[in-house]
Amino acid sequence: MKMRNLLFSVLFLGFFANSQTFNQDYANVSNMVSQTNISAYLQEFEALGVKTTGSTANNNAYTWLRNKYLSFGYSEAEITKDTFTYGGQSTSNIIVTKTGTKYPNIYVIVCGHYDTITGTGTNDNGSGVSVILELARLLKNVPTEYSIKFVNFSGEEQGLLGSQHYVNNVVNATSPKMSIRLVLNIDEVGGIKGQTNDTITCERDENTSPSSNNSASNTFTQQLINCVTLYSPLKTNLSYAYASDYMPFQANGEIITGLFEYNETPYAHTVNDKYSNLDPLYIYNIAKATTGAVQHFAIASQMLSLDTAKEALTGFIISPNPAKDYIQLEFSNSKNQKFSFTITSPEGKTVSQTENQIRIDISKLPKGVYLGTFKIEGQKITKKIIVD
């Protein structure tokens, strides 16, 4: 966590929004952010206790994070562990990789630390952890041109230990060196309960060593400002980046940006950094903004549709919809192409997966809204399914 002097910040109220086009597909995904999920992540994070680097609670938090990503449908192969020691104790960064369709070896990194100091750190940085988890859940089945790495660092509170270790031992140790499009850091975005939390600080690189990445950071941060305005009700505050997990990347010459709360909590690094002292609705809105922004940065595919986007396959229909016992897939298939159909829950769990079946039994699914993804000959379309 970092203290900042807001007197030197410049307040932006979305004046740049007109320079970036609203994307309905991105909005559809952003609007699927769940307030229930955000609140649950925060409370579960708090219940893990004081997660000091290398402690039992810290390692339990790693396991909790890993299980969350697995529950979203990420495979064991997509989850990697970057381990280091602090004070003679072992701790680990957790990295989840979603592979891009066009630029699989160029990465958008979305990161934030999960270690805490003194207290449970529900704001610093359970809030950032919650945003990253919800983002990873929602983008699991959204194709993106660039690869995305969702990274939860340990050791931030002791001096950016985890992020520095990752840059030294993973980013720079990759052959050839890992190619990073952008690093988006999310640290302490919980706001203060009882205050008007309607503004988020967007951070750009203003450091002089090196300064060669400053211009690109400014460009991406302006885009972040635009996305906040386009995909959430929040206003934006432009400020400078420092003292969090993007700094080892910055020193390495990478392009960085970040999010930080505008109303700065007085409870960070104390026993009062609890769920009861932050604003879950604020975090929900930040998750919406972040989901829109990361889709923009990673270039999410227009082929994903949640009702309003153009269909990737002409004439594809799911009927009946709403449905009760079964659904029927209707489409032109004159060449007898092989196809698959996957149904996922709003939480991102796969609940049905079939191949070459046009009539699918849904009688055992609980009532609710699901996503059905139809794939054929390298094409894909996703639609809502309502089980009544």
Residue pairs with C-beta under 8 A, 6 or more apart in sequence:
1 124
1 125
1 157
1 187
1 188
1 244
1 268
1 269
2 187
2 188
2 242
2 243
2 244
2 260
3 264
4 201
4 239
4 242
4 260
4 264
6 237
6 239
6 262
6 264
8 239
8 240
9 201
9 237
9 238
9 239
10 237
10 238
10 239
11 199
11 235
11 237
11 238
12 202
12 225
12 235
12 236
12 237
12 238
13 235
13 236
14 225
14 226
14 228
14 229
14 235
14 236
16 222
16 225
16 226
16 229
17 226
17 229
17 230
19 222
19 226
20 223
20 226
20 227
20 230
20 296
22 230
23 230
23 292
23 295
23 296
24 308
24 309
25 295
25 300
25 302
25 304
25 305
25 306
25 308
25 309
26 230
26 231
26 291
26 292
26 295
26 296
26 300
27 230
27 231
27 292
28 306
28 307
28 308
28 309
29 138
29 139
29 142
29 291
29 292
29 295
29 300
29 304
29 306
30 138
30 231
30 232
30 288
30 289
30 291
30 292
30 295
31 288
32 138
32 306
32 346
33 134
33 138
33 284
33 287
33 288
33 291
34 134
34 346
35 280
35 281
35 284
37 133
37 134
37 137
37 347
38 130
38 131
38 134
38 280
38 283
38 284
38 287
39 275
39 280
41 68
41 126
41 129
41 130
41 133
41 134
42 122
42 126
42 127
42 130
42 190
42 275
42 278
42 280
42 283
43 275
44 64
45 61
45 64
45 114
45 120
45 121
45 122
45 126
45 129
45 130
46 120
46 122
46 126
46 274
46 275
48 57
48 60
48 61
48 64
48 120
49 57
49 60
49 120
50 57
50 116
50 117
50 118
50 119
50 120
50 121
51 57
51 58
51 60
51 61
51 114
51 115
51 116
51 120
51 121
52 58
52 115
52 116
52 117
52 157
53 86
53 87
53 89
53 91
53 115
53 154
53 155
53 157
53 158
53 161
53 162
54 85
54 86
54 87
54 88
54 89
54 90
54 91
54 154
55 89
58 91
58 114
58 115
58 154
59 90
59 91
59 92
61 114
61 115
62 91
62 92
62 94
62 114
62 152
62 154
65 94
65 114
65 129
65 133
65 152
66 79
66 94
68 133
69 78
69 79
69 94
69 96
69 133
69 136
69 150
70 76
70 79
71 347
71 348
71 349
72 136
72 137
72 140
72 347
72 348
72 349
73 140
73 141
73 344
73 348
73 349
73 350
74 96
74 98
74 136
74 140
78 96
78 97
78 98
79 94
79 95
79 96
80 94
80 95
80 97
81 92
81 93
81 94
81 95
82 92
82 93
82 94
82 95
82 162
82 165
82 166
82 169
82 170
83 90
83 91
83 92
83 93
84 90
84 91
84 92
84 93
84 154
84 155
84 161
84 162
84 165
84 169
85 91
86 155
86 158
86 161
91 115
91 154
91 155
91 162
92 154
93 151
93 152
93 153
93 154
93 162
93 163
93 165
93 166
94 151
94 152
95 149
95 150
95 151
95 166
95 170
96 136
96 149
96 150
96 151
97 107
97 147
97 148
97 149
98 136
98 139
98 140
98 144
98 147
98 148
98 149
98 150
99 147
100 106
100 144
100 145
100 146
100 147
100 148
100 298
101 143
101 144
101 145
101 301
102 145
102 146
102 299
103 145
103 146
103 147
103 181
104 147
105 147
105 179
106 146
106 147
106 179
106 180
106 181
107 146
107 147
107 148
107 149
107 178
107 179
107 180
107 181
108 144
108 146
108 147
108 148
108 149
108 180
108 181
108 182
108 184
108 294
108 297
108 298
109 148
109 149
109 151
109 180
109 182
109 183
109 184
109 249
110 132
110 135
110 148
110 149
110 150
110 151
110 184
110 186
110 290
110 294
111 132
111 149
111 150
111 151
111 152
111 153
111 163
111 183
111 184
111 185
111 186
111 245
111 246
112 125
112 128
112 129
112 131
112 132
112 151
112 152
112 153
112 185
112 186
112 187
112 245
113 125
113 128
113 152
113 153
113 154
113 155
113 156
113 157
113 162
113 163
113 187
113 244
113 245
114 125
114 126
114 129
114 152
114 153
114 154
115 121
115 153
115 154
115 155
115 156
115 157
115 158
115 162
116 124
116 125
116 126
116 157
116 273
117 157
117 269
118 269
118 270
118 271
118 273
119 267
119 269
119 270
119 271
119 272
119 273
119 274
120 126
120 273
120 274
121 268
121 273
122 190
122 273
122 274
122 275
122 277
122 278
123 188
123 189
123 190
123 261
123 265
123 267
123 268
123 273
123 277
123 278
124 187
124 188
124 190
124 265
124 268
124 269
124 273
125 156
125 186
125 187
125 188
126 190
127 186
127 188
127 189
127 190
127 261
127 278
127 283
127 286
128 186
128 187
128 188
128 189
128 259
129 152
130 283
130 287
131 186
131 189
131 259
131 283
131 286
131 287
131 290
132 150
132 152
132 186
134 287
134 291
135 150
135 287
135 290
135 291
135 294
136 150
137 347
137 348
138 291
138 348
139 148
139 291
139 294
139 295
139 300
140 348
141 304
141 344
141 348
141 371
141 373
141 382
142 295
142 300
142 301
142 304
143 300
143 301
143 303
143 304
143 380
144 295
144 298
144 299
144 300
144 301
145 298
145 299
145 300
145 301
146 181
146 297
146 298
146 299
147 298
148 294
148 298
151 166
153 160
153 162
153 163
153 166
153 245
154 161
154 162
155 161
155 162
155 163
155 165
156 162
156 163
156 187
156 244
156 245
157 269
160 244
160 245
160 247
160 248
162 245
163 245
163 246
163 247
163 248
163 249
164 248
166 248
167 248
167 249
167 252
168 248
170 178
171 177
171 178
171 180
171 249
171 252
171 254
172 178
172 252
180 249
180 254
180 255
181 255
181 297
181 298
182 220
182 255
182 256
182 257
182 297
183 246
183 249
183 254
183 255
183 256
183 257
184 224
184 256
184 257
184 258
184 259
184 290
184 293
184 294
184 297
185 203
185 241
185 244
185 245
185 246
185 256
185 257
185 258
185 259
186 258
186 259
186 286
186 290
187 244
187 245
187 258
187 259
187 260
188 260
188 261
188 264
188 265
188 268
189 200
189 259
189 260
189 261
189 282
189 283
189 286
190 261
190 265
190 278
190 279
190 282
190 283
191 197
191 261
191 262
191 263
191 265
191 278
191 279
191 282
191 283
192 263
192 265
192 266
192 277
192 278
192 279
193 276
193 277
193 278
193 279
195 263
195 279
196 263
197 261
197 262
197 263
197 279
197 281
197 282
198 233
198 234
198 235
199 234
199 235
199 236
199 237
199 262
199 263
200 228
200 234
200 235
200 236
200 237
200 259
200 260
200 261
200 262
200 286
200 289
201 236
201 237
201 238
201 239
201 259
201 260
201 261
201 262
202 221
202 224
202 225
202 228
202 236
202 237
202 238
202 239
202 257
202 258
202 259
203 221
203 239
203 240
203 241
203 256
203 257
203 258
203 259
203 260
204 214
204 217
204 218
204 220
204 221
204 238
204 239
204 240
204 241
204 257
205 213
205 214
205 217
205 218
205 240
205 241
205 250
205 255
205 256
205 257
206 214
206 240
206 241
207 214
207 241
207 242
207 250
209 251
210 251
210 253
212 253
213 250
213 253
213 254
213 255
213 256
216 255
217 241
217 255
217 256
217 257
220 255
220 257
220 297
221 238
221 257
223 293
223 296
223 297
224 257
224 259
224 293
225 236
225 238
227 289
227 292
227 293
227 296
228 234
228 236
228 289
228 292
228 293
229 235
229 236
230 292
231 288
231 289
231 291
231 292
231 293
232 285
232 286
232 288
232 289
232 292
233 285
234 285
234 286
234 289
237 262
239 260
241 247
241 250
241 256
241 257
241 258
244 258
244 260
246 256
246 257
246 258
247 256
249 256
250 256
259 286
259 289
259 290
261 282
265 273
265 277
265 278
267 273
267 274
267 277
301 380
302 309
302 310
303 312
303 379
303 380
303 381
304 380
304 381
304 382
305 311
305 312
305 381
305 382
305 383
306 371
306 382
306 383
306 384
307 383
307 384
311 381
312 379
312 380
312 381
313 331
313 332
313 374
313 376
313 379
313 381
314 332
315 330
315 331
315 332
316 329
316 330
316 331
316 374
316 381
317 329
317 330
317 331
318 327
318 328
318 329
318 330
318 372
318 383
318 385
319 327
319 328
319 330
320 327
320 328
321 327
321 384
321 385
321 386
322 386
322 387
322 388
323 362
323 385
323 386
323 387
323 388
324 362
324 363
324 387
324 388
325 361
325 362
325 363
326 359
326 360
326 361
326 362
326 363
327 359
327 360
327 362
327 372
327 385
328 358
328 359
328 360
329 341
329 357
329 358
329 359
329 360
329 374
330 358
331 374
331 376
333 339
333 376
337 376
337 377
338 355
338 356
338 376
339 355
339 356
339 374
339 375
339 376
339 377
340 353
340 354
340 355
340 356
340 374
340 375
340 376
341 352
341 353
341 354
341 355
341 357
341 360
341 372
341 373
341 374
341 375
342 350
342 352
342 353
342 354
342 372
342 373
342 375
343 350
343 351
343 352
343 353
343 360
343 362
343 365
343 370
343 371
343 372
343 373
343 385
344 350
344 351
344 370
344 371
344 373
345 351
345 368
345 370
346 368
346 369
346 370
346 371
351 365
351 370
352 360
352 362
352 365
354 360
362 385
362 387
365 387
366 387
367 387
367 388
368 386
368 387
369 384
369 385
369 386
369 387
370 384
370 385
370 386
370 387
371 382
371 383
371 384
371 385
372 382
372 383
372 384
372 385
373 380
373 381
373 382
374 380
374 381
374 382
374 383
